[in-house]
């Protein structure tokens, strides 16, 4: 811990949260035996996980810390992303790709399509490529468990970048 805090090592790792941290009010509001993912406005049930819950959070799924500063740039939208190490030391960064589908079939507000970890040196730039399959990645599961390709605007998110795709027949 001392070497990390005093910068006496060669690699600065970062981390991402694998879950959402909810505020105390969420714990008091939700019956912990109710495992439904989707919110239910009729009962006031707010839903679970980053995919469905829209209320306040302490930390969101995928939030993280780094000792370096990274940027995200689209090279070839939406599949190739460039991540330059703007400031810092030799570092690792995890790049997350999310999709927000059209709001049909009570779909999730967003879901993780993929992630990749990059090892970067100062002033270097890495690239990650995400392969997006429309049927696999841009489909949604309805309330009955049937997978359907959602027509309309899908928004892809990488860091602070967004890119819209319009799925039509």
C-alpha positions, 0 to 999 in steps of 0.5 A: 500500500505504501508503494502505491500511495508514494508512486514507488512502483512501475504499474498503476492499476485501476478497478471497476465495480462489479455491482451497484452500491445502493443508498440506505433508502433503497435497502429500506424500500426493497423487500430483499426476498423480491428478486425481480429485476424490472421495476414495478410502478404499481407497487413502487418497486424500483428494480434491481441492478444497473440494467433496470434501477434508475434511482440514486446510487452511492456508486454505479456498476462499472464506476472505478478509480485510476491514478491516471487520466484517460480519454476515449475517442471513436476511431471507427464508430461504433466498433473501434475506440482509441484510448490515449493515456493523457496523464499519469504513469504506466497504467491499466484501464478497463474499457466498458461498452454499454448499449441503451436500447429503445424503451420497448418490451420493458427493456433494460435501460442499458446493458454491458456488451463487452469490456477489454483491459488495456496496458498503456505507457505514458503518452501512448494510445491504445485501441480496442475493437468491439464486434457488435452482432445486431441479433445478439447485442442489440436484442432485448428480452421481453417480460416473458423471456423472449429475445427480440431485436428492438427496432429504433435508436440504440445508443452505445456508450464508452466512457463519456462517448455515445454513438447512436445506431438506428435499427430498421427493417 
